[in-house]
């Protein structure tokens, strides 16, 4: 199975969003800003196949003599970062804090070996194969940012200002948002995973937290005054959509704190939140294992486990959810 395609949405004044053809793990939104004096990407797809498709679509929109010479990385998860290798001469901009998350994640080839070498008879192997098997990192070398910054960084691309703001620990350590004031748009990265009634999305996943920081970052997005927000995953939002997302985050935070206070273990708390069924329209509810686990660590100061252990718990809960659905049968 392969993933192909993707929609290019014209946001006006040389700004475009590339939206993947489906939802699920690893399918991130990306941006392209074009001017007669240059072009840049905001985030990249997960592997070189998808990144090559995004590059082909981007090239169609470039003026003669213009190339893409910068990539702004909203955070260091591979699905926003690893595709930068298709632009080997580009400057890659990230926050200084993103270095910590780069060291936490496996390299592309380590991840390729894990996904393809896991036993599909196990819950973890089956889950990794289903959600990550379509990607190919076998020939992907690690990507490294070339420019790190702290605080704020303002660039100019032709006549367009580009305002980059680093954020406190939220989705990961090292998040940033990109505000394009001339276009009235913010690219939020994975501070926001969006969903609309017309285009339901997936449950957000947050590796760092606390959720209060994620909520505050969403408020920062609104404080820019931008009318359009391109989230890390899911459909493009208006300001009301961001407010709806804050309500979701507040709900998850309240339940996590209540269960933590009652002495309920983190994975069991995630099971209980899933069982409450407050957001049946959102896919991948097992990702609450990660988000609630991150919130627990902020509350009790416990250490971040390895990615493999986290994903083992995620896969186990996903299997439980699927079995419960099969037992329940189709809805009336």
N, C-alpha and C positions, 0 to 999 in steps of 0.2 A: 504494500500500500504506500502511496506517496501523497503528498499534499501539494497541490498546485493552485495557481490563480491568486486572487486577492483583488480587492476593489481599491481604486485610487479616487479619493474624494477631494474635489477642489474646494479649499476653504477661503480662496480669494487672495489677491495681491501676492501671488507667487508661492503660496503655502498649500501643501497637499498632505493628506493623511493616507497611508496605505493600511487597509484593514484586511486581515487574513480571511480566507474563504470559509472558515468554520470556527467554532469556539472549542476550548479545551486547553490542556496543559501546553505551554510553550508557544502559543500562537499570539504574538504581541503586535500591537499597533505601532506603526513607525511614521515618522514625518519627513518631509522634504521641503526645504525652503530654497527658492530659486531667485536669483537676480542676474542682471547682465554682468556683474562683477564676480560671481561665484555662486556656489550652492553648498548646502550642508544637509546632513541627515540628523534626525533626532531618533535615536535608537536604531537597531538593526534586527532583522529576523534571526531565528535560532541557528540555522545551519546554512551552509554555502549554497544549497539548492534554492531555498527560499530567498536568501540574500541576493542570489543571482537574478531571481525573478524581480525582486524589488529594484535592483540596479537597472535591469532592462527597462522597467516602467519609468524609472527616474530619468534615464538617458533620453527618452522620448520627449521629456519636458524641458531639457536644458537648451539654452541658446547656443549658437555656434561658438566654439572655443571655450565653453565653460565646463568645468569638471566639478565633481563633488570632492572637496578637499578638507572637510571637517565632519566629524561625527560627535554629537553630544550624547552621552550615555546617562540615562536617567537613574540607573543603578546597575550593579554588577552581576545580576542574574544573567546566565548565559542566553536566555531567550530574548534579551534586549541588547546583547553585547557581542556574542560570538560571530555573528555575520559580518562584523567589521573587517574581517580578513579579506573580503572581496575588494576592499579599498586599501591596498597595502601602503599607499603613500599619504593617506589622510591623517590629519591630526585628530586624535581621539581624546575628548575632554571628559573628565569625571571628577567627582569630589575626592579630596584627600582621604576621607573616611571610607570610601569605597574599597580601598586596598584591603581592609579587614575582611570584607565579604568575598573578595576575589580569592583570598587564601582559604576561606571556609569551603567554597565549592570545589568539586572535582574538576579536573581539566576536561576539555572536550573529548579527548581520546580515552581518558579514564571512564567518563560517563558512557561513551559508546561501548566500551568493553563490559561495563556493568549491565547495561540494558541487554546487550546481545548475548552475554554469558550467563545470565540468571536463568534458573530452572523455571520454565513456564508452568510446571506442576505446582509450584508454591504460589501463595497469594501475592508475594512481592514480585516474583518473576512474571506472573501473568499481568499484574498491574503495570509494571514498567514496560513490558512488551506492547500492551494495548495503547498506552498513552505516550510513550516515548519512542517506540519502535519505528514509526514513520520517519524520524529524523536520522540524518547521517553525519556523524562527526568523525568518521574514521580517518579522514585526511585533514582534519581541522587542527591547526596549531593553536596554542594558547594566544589570546589577544591581550595586549597590555596598553592601557592608556598612555598617551604621550604628554598630556598636560593635566596636572592636578590643581585644584583650587580649593579655597575655603571661603565661606561666607557667600559673597555675590560676585558674579562675573558678567560684564556687559560687553557684548560684541556688536558689530555693525556689519551687515551684509548688504552692500549697495546702500539703498535708502532705508533699510529695515533694521531697527534695533532688535536685539535678541538678549533678553534678560534671564540669566540663569541663577537660581537661588538654591543653595544647599539647605537641607532640612535635617532636623534632629532625627535620631534613630526612629524609624517607622516601619515601612515594609522591609527594608534591610538597613544595615549600617552603611550610610553613604548615599541616601536618596537625594535627588534634586528635581526641581520643576523648571520648565522652560516657558517663559511668558513672551509672546509675540504681540506687543501692544498695537502695532499698526494694523494687525489682522484681528485683534480682539480675541486671541486664542491662547489657551494654556495647554501644553502637553504635561500631564501630571505624572507620567510613569505609573507604577503600581501602587501609589497611594490610593488610586481609585480603580476598581474593577467594576465596570458598569453593566447595567441591565435596564431594559425598558419593557413595557408591556408588549411592544411589537417585536423586540429582539431580546428575549431573556438571556441572561448571561450565566456565569458560574460564580460560586462562592469565592470571595477574596481569600487570599492566603498571605499571611504576614509572618516573616521569619524573625523579626527583631522586636518591634513594639517599643513602648507600650501603646495600646490602642488610643490612649489619650493623645499621644503624639500624632498618630495617623489622623485622628479627628481634627487636631489643630492644623495639620498640613492641608486637609481639605478646606478648612476655613481660610488658610492663606491663599489657596487657589481662588476662592470667592473674593477675597480682599483685593485681588488684582483688578477687579471690575470686568474681567473677560466674560463675554457672553457665550463662548463656545469652549468646551473642554474635551480634549482627546485623552481618554484614560489609557492606562497601560494595556488593558484588555477590554473588549466589548464595544458597544456602539458609542458614537460621539454623543455627548451630553450637552444640555443647556444648564443654566444655573440651578433650576429646580431639580434636575436630575442629581446634581452634586448634593443638594440638601437631602434628598431621599437617601442617598448613600450614607450620609452622616447618621441618619436615623437607624439604618441597619447596623453601622459600627457601634452606635450607642447601645443597641440591644445586645449585641454579642459581648460587649464589655460588661454590661450589667449582669448578664448571666454567668460569665466567667468569674466575676468577683463574688457572686452569690455562692456558686459551687465551691470556689476556693475557700471561702469563709466557713462552709459546711464540712470541709475536709474531704471533698470528693476528688479523687485523682484526676489529672488533666484529661487523659484519654476517655475516661468515663464521663467527665463533664461534656466533652465533645459529643459523645453518644447521646447524652440527654438533650443537648441543644438541638441536635439533628432530630431527635424524637419529638421535640415540640412542634416541628413542622411549620415554623413561622414563615419560611421562604421556600415553598415547594417548587417555585418557578426557577430556582437557581440550581444549576448542575454542580457536580463534584462536591457534595456536602462533606465528604471525608476530609477536605482541606481544612475544616474547622479544627481537626486534630493539631495542625501546625499553629494556627492562629491562637487557639486557646492555650496550647502549650507555651507559646511565646509570652502570653499574658501572665500565666502562672509564674514563669521565670522572673518576670518583672516584679511580681508580688513577693516571691520568696527567695530571690537571689540565687536560684539553682543554676547549674552550668548548662550551656547549650549542648545537647547530644549531637552525635555525628549524623550526617545526612542519611546514612543507610538505616540507622535506627528509627529516625523520624519517618522515613518512607515505609519502613516495615509496619509501623503502627497505622499509617495512612492506608496502606493496602489492606490490612486486616479489617479496618472499619469499613472500607469500601465493599469488601466481600460481605460483611454483615448486612450492610444496607441493601445490596443486591439480593441477597437471600431473603431478606424481609419483604422486599417487593414481590419476589416470585411467590412467596407463601401467601401474601395478601391477594395476589391476582389482579386482574384489570379493574380499574375503578368503574363504578356504575355510571 
